[in-house]
Amino acid sequence: MATVTGKAGNAKLGAVVVCDDGTYYIDRLDEWPADLDGKVVEVTGALEVVDHPPQDPALPSTAMEGEQRILKNARWSRVE
């Protein structure tokens, strides 16, 4: 299990927490509830790291590249 604290936000691929060490996606959460969006939250979940290889620059792509950190079975609370 991993616990991170950062700012809740919404990205194209779903809800995220932006922390000092990077961005964490929240598995199965499309967007934060309005009362948490933009607020500081603490999130705990099983951390999965997915490495997306570089795409062929000759082909058009909107795919993600690099490391993606995903928190699965996440639970969260607002930090006051």
N, C-alpha and C positions, 0 to 999 in steps of 0.2 A: 504494500500500500504506500501511496505517496500523498503528501499534503502540500498544497501550494497556496500562497496568498497573493492576490493581485486584483487588478481592475477587471470587472466583468464587461464583456463586449460581445457584439454580434458580428460575425464574419460571413462570407459567402457560403462557407461549408458548415456553419452552425455557431453555437455559443462557444466563446473562448474566455480564458483568463489570461491577461497579459501581466507577466511577472518580470522581475529584474533579469531573470535568466532565460526569458523567452516566452513563447505563447503555448498554451495548453488548450486543446480542443476538448469539449465535454461530450462524450459519446451519448448519442440519442437525445440531445437537447438542441432543437433547431434555433432557439433564441431564448435569451434570458427574460424572465418576467419583467414588466416595466419598472417595478419597484427595486430591482437589482441591477438593471442595465446601467453601466457607468459607475457603479458603486464598488467598494473594496469588498471582496468575498474571500472566504477560506474554503477550499475544495479538497476533499479527500477521495481517492479512488485508486483502482488498480492501473498503474501506468503501463501503457503500451507505446513503444517507439517504433514508428514505421519509417523506413528509409526509401524515399522516392528517388530513383536514379535520374540523372540529367536526361532531358529530352533531346532528340535529334534537332539541332537548330535549323535544319533545312525544311522541317515540317512545321506547319502552324500548330500551336499547342496552347492550351489553357491549363494544362495539368500542373499539379504541385510538384516541386522539386525539393530535394533536401530532406531533412528530418522533420517528421510530424509527431508531436507528443499528444497522446490521447489518454484522458482519464475515463476509465470504464467503471460502471456501477458507482458513479460519483454521488456524493452527498455534499451539500454546501450550506453555508450560513453567511450572513452579512457581518462584516467586521465594523464595529462602531468606532 
